[in-house]
Every structure is written in C-alpha cells, then in structure tokens.
Amino acid sequence: MLFDQLKLSIHRLLHWEYWPMNVIYASIYFLWIWYIIRFRHFHFFRFANPAIRNGGLYGVSKKDIYNLLPEALYPTTVLVKKNEAVNWADLLKNNNLHLPVIAKPDYGYRGTMVKKVASVAELEQYANDVQQDFLVQELIHYPNEIGLFYVRMPNEKRGKITGITLKNMLTITGDGQQTMAQLLAQNPRYAMQIGVLKRQYDLQKVLAAGESLCLAPYGNHHRGTEFLDGSHFITPGLEDVFDQILSQIKGFYYGRLDIRYRSFEDLEKGQHFSIIELNGVMGEPTHIYDPKHSFWYAQKEIIKHHRYLGKIVHQQIFQKG
C-alpha cells in the first residue's frame, strides 16, 4: 500500500496536470498586478462579464448564471436553500425531475461535492452533508461532454472559440476476474480516485467480461476525467451557434461552457445539446490539461487567455467610459 502511494506521488510530481493551481497559474500573478495598476481597479475582472457577479471569478451563484440562459438550453434546475424543509418527492414531481439527478452546491468550484443521486434518501442525506444552498438538476443523458472556451470583444459582434476540451469520463471495463479496485489501480489517473470511490461503490465487486461502468459521470479533471485537446473541432459553424446563444447574454464576453451533446454534427447545427455549466473569469481553458501538452504550452495558453481578458476590460473601461 505504501509503495502504491509512493508511485502515485511520483506520478503526480512528473505530470504537471496534477500540480497545485498556484503553481500552474503563477505566470499570471504579475500580469494581474499590472492590470490592477493599469485599470485602477482592484476588481478589474468584473468588467469582463458585467452580467455575472464579480465577472464570474468568485462568489457566483450557479443558479443566477443559469437564469441568464434561455431555459431550453440548460437542464431543469431547482435551487434548495440551506436548512430548507423540503418534501423531496414533491420537489421532484413538481419540477418533472426523475431519479437519478445531479446534486451540486450553488456556490461550487472544480466539481467539489457534485454527486449523482439515485434515491430520495440519498438526496436527503446530501442536503445534510452539503450544508449550503444547492441545486437539484436533471441528469442529461447525451453521451459526450466538452468544455468550450469563448471570447468576444465588447466592440465586436462576433466572438471566437479559443479552445475545446474533449472529456473521457472515469470508466472501467471488466474482465470477469479482477475486482473494480484492481482495474482502477492499473491507471494512475483512476487509482488517485480509489479513496473517494470506495465510499460510493463496492470496489471488491468483479465486473463481467466486457461490462463497462462509468464511476464518475462528471466531466471534472479532479474526479478522474481525462481532458483531451479537441480544438481541431472548432469550425465557423460552431462559432456561429455560440455567437447566437451567448449574444443573448448582455454583458458576457469571457468564459467556458461545459456542454453535454449527442454529436459534433448536431452541435454545429445547434441541436441535441445542453449547457450544464457556464463559467466566467474563473473558467479555465481546460484543453491545456491534455497529457500530450507540455507545461510550457499550458503557460502560453494561460497567458494568451488572460491577455484576452485584459483587452476586454480595456475596452469596457476606456472605450465605454
């Protein structure tokens, strides 16, 4: 066990995608200090997305962000207040929600406390555990998920997609002999999740040969999802679709959307997809986490995106008054 933990520690050290955020983003600290001086606003980032509280950097209600979008474009979502007395069966029925559902904090970060909930009892337990306002959300069954980063200058009608992240969820396939724990241990990315997963699953179970099981149906890097760079899927048609959608949000210019969809062909037509998250300034260009990309490639992309941020704020302050 100790040897296994040592191997994982070495793996984390040698693969920059697992490094702490303050290391990965250290390159922009001085850039942000320059922005504070240049724009004479400590909270300059608010100007990047006036439609979203704090520009989407912190203290943002997910429900408030969903309310900016046309209802048809995101999952059915209900806000439950902390310590609110709720009849869970009625809440589900009255909002046409069917188990399983997704539960997640209204103020959340990087997939923390997001959970697939399969029963009323689990939902009640989640409310006791989360200890804050949270969302009960329709589970979207489209098979694929991407992160899509979008940037638009305030003085321009058209924006651009600056990156697409393909997401491979944490999924194992049985061989009829090995336990789920043994299958997870074969992949360092998955092995890091064993401590969390053993609280949700019987990892001593043996899956039948060829049986596949998705253990973390969330497109989150910290929950074992592999991120791959899908920027080659960016097309003018796809940009047209999201220009039309995001232009409806007056005051949104910079951020990432997480999208469930059926196929890229449908997505390019604006069909068969659902926006499961919209992030502002806190959103990352997550295509940088593709294992094929170097740390220095990631630094270049991070700086490039934060320069976009600076250009947007500059226009908002100096060209709009």
N, C-alpha and C positions, 0 to 999 in steps of 0.2 A: 504493500500500500504506500509506504513512504517513498519507495523507488518510483512508483507511478506518479506520485505528486511531484517528485523532483523532475521527471521527464516533462510533465506539463508546464512546470515553472520555466524550464529551459526553452520549451516551445514558445511560451509567451514572450520570453526575452528576445528570441531570434526572429519573431514575426511581429513587425511594428503595429499591425492592425489591433493587437491586444494591449498596446501601451496606454498609459493614462492619458486622458484627454488634455490635461495641462501640458503634457509633453508634445502631443501631436499638434496642438494649436499654439504653441509658444511663439511660432513665427509671426503671429499677427498681434502680439501684445503691443509692440512698439507702433505698429500701424494704427491701432485703436487709440493709443495716446496721441498720435499725430492728428487723428480725426477729431478728438476732443478739443485739441488746441485750434485746429483749422475751422471747425464749425461752431466753436464757442458754446458747445452744448455737451454736458457730461452724458446725457441720454440722447445723443445724436441719432442712435439707431431707431428711435421712434418714428423718424421721418421716412424711413424706408417703407413702412407699411402703416400709414395712419389709420387704416381700418381696424387694425389689431392692437390691442393693449400692449404697450411697450414694444411695438413693432414685431411682437412675437418672440422676444428674447427670453422673457421670464414673466411669471405671474399671469399666465394666459389661461383662460377657461376654454377647454376644448369645445364645450357646448356653444359658447359665444362664437367660436370660429365656424362651427358647422352652420350656425344661423346665418352666416354671410353667404352661404351657398344655396342655390336652388335645391329644394328638398329632394327632388328626384335624383340628384347626383351623389347623395351620401346615404349610408344605412339609416334605417329608423333608429333614433337615439333618444333615450329618456334620461333626464337628469334626476338623480336621487340625492337629496340633501343629507348631510351628516346627521345621524341620530333621528332621522325622519321615520315616523311609524308608517310602515308600508305593508299592505296586503300584496304579497309578491305575485300570487296567482292572478289577482285582479289587474295588477300593473301590466303583466304580460298580456293578458286577454284584451284589456282596453287599448293597448297600443299595437295589437296584432303582431306581437312578438312570440316566436316559437323557440323552445329549447332545442339545442343549446344556443346560448347567447354569449356575447363578449361583455365582460365587465372590466372597466378601467377607470383609474382616477380622473377626475375632471381637470385637475392640475397635475400632470404627469410628465415624466421625462424618460426617454430612451426605453420605453416598454416596461418600466417598473410597475409591478402589481397588475399587469394586464393578464386576464385569465379567461379561458373558455369555461363556461359554467353550464353544467348539464342538468341540474335539478333545482327546484325551489329551495331545498335545504342548503345546497351549495351557495345559492345566491344570498340567502340569509346569513350564512357563515362569512361570505365575502364582505357583506356590509359591516359585520362586526370586526373583521380583520382590517379593513382599509382605513377606517377612522377618518374619513374625509368625504366631501361630496364626490360622487362617482357616477359614471354613465353605464346604463344597460343598453347594449347595442345589438342590433340584428347581425347575425353571423352571415357574412357574404360567402357564397359557395362558388364563385368563379375560381378556376384552378390556379391562376397566375397572379403574381404581385410584382409591382415595380415601385421604385422611388423615382420621381421625375422632378428635376430642379428647373425652375422657371425664373427668368429675369426680364423685366421690361423697364425701360427708361420712362419717366413720367411725361416727357415731351414727345413720346413716340406712340403710335397706335399699335404697333406690333412688338411683341416680345420674342424671346427665343428660349428654347430648351437647351440648357447648358450641360446636362448630364442625365443619363438614365441608368438606374441600378436594377439588375435582374436579381431576384431573390429565390434561393434554394432553401426551403424550409428544412428543419431538422427531421429527417425521415430515415427510418431504418427498414431493412428488408430481411426477413427471417430465412434461416437455412434448415429449420427443423431440429437443430442440435444445440446451438448456442443460445444462452439467455440474452434478454434485451440488454442487460448490463455489459455482457461480453461484446455484443455488437457495437454498443456505444463506445467502449474502450478502444476499439480499433481506429477510431477517428479522433484525433486530439480536439478538434472543434466540438465534437459531441461529448467527449469524455469530460470536458470542463463543465458540462451541464448535469452530470450524474447526480451531484448533491441536491440540485433543485428537483430534478425529475423523479428521484426516488420518493419524494414526498407526495407525488401525484400518481405514480404508476408502480405496479409490482414489477420491478426490473429483473426479477428472477424468472419471469414468465418466458417460455420458449415460443417464438412465433413459428408458424408453419412455413415450410419451404416456399419462397416466393411471396409470402404475405408481407405487405408494406404497411407501415404505421407512421403517421406524422405525429410526433410527440410534442411539438411546439408550433401550432398553426399561426404564428405571429412572425411577420417579416422583420424581425429585430436582430441585429448583429449580436447583441448581448444575450440573446436567447438561443444562440446556436445557428442562426440563419447564415448561410454563405452569400456574400454580396459579390456580384459579378458586373463588370462594366458592360452595359448594353447601349452605349452611346451611338453605336452604329445603326440603331433602330430609329434615330431621330430623322424625321422627314418633314418637308414643308407642310404636308397634310396634317401631321400630328401637331405641329406648331399652330396651324390654323384652328384646330379643335380647341386647344387650350387657350389660345388667344380669345376665342369666343366665350369660353367659360369664365376665365379669370378677369376679362374686361368688365364682367358684371359686378365684380367686387371693386367699388370705387375706393381706391387707396390701398391696393395690394400690388406690390411690384417685385417682391423678392422672397423666394422660399421654395420649399419642397412639398410635393404632394405624394402621398402613398396611395396607390391605386390597385384595386383588385379588378381583373379583367378576364375576358374569355380568350381573346387572341389579339395580336397586334393589328391584324387586318380590321377587326371590329373597332379597336381603339382608334385607329386612324379615321374611321368613319363616325366616331363619336357614339358608338353603340356598345352595349353589353359591358359596362364597367361601373365601378362605384369608388368614389373618393373616400377612403377610410381614415385619412388624416390630412390636414393641411397645416404646415409649419411655416412660421415666418423666419425671422433672423436667426433663431436657434437651429433651423434646419441645416443639415449638413449635405454637401454634395457626396452622397454615400458611395458613388461609383469608385471613389478613391480606395475603398477597402477591398477591392478585387485583389486576391492574393498575388496576381501577376504584377501588380503595380508596386513600384519602389516607394520608400519613404519620401524620396525627393520629388517623385511625381506627385504624391499627395500634397507636399508643401506647395508646389507650383499651382495646383488646382485650388487649394485653400486660399492662397494669396489672390489668385485671379478672381475668385468669387467675392472676396472681401473688397477688392477694388471695384467690382460692380456695385457693391453696397455703397461704397464711398461716392461713386458717380451719381447714384440715385439720390442720396442725401444732399449732395451738392446742388443738384437741380431743384430739389424741394426747397432748400433754404435760400439759395442765391438767385434762382431764376423765377421763383414764385413769390419771393418776398417773405 
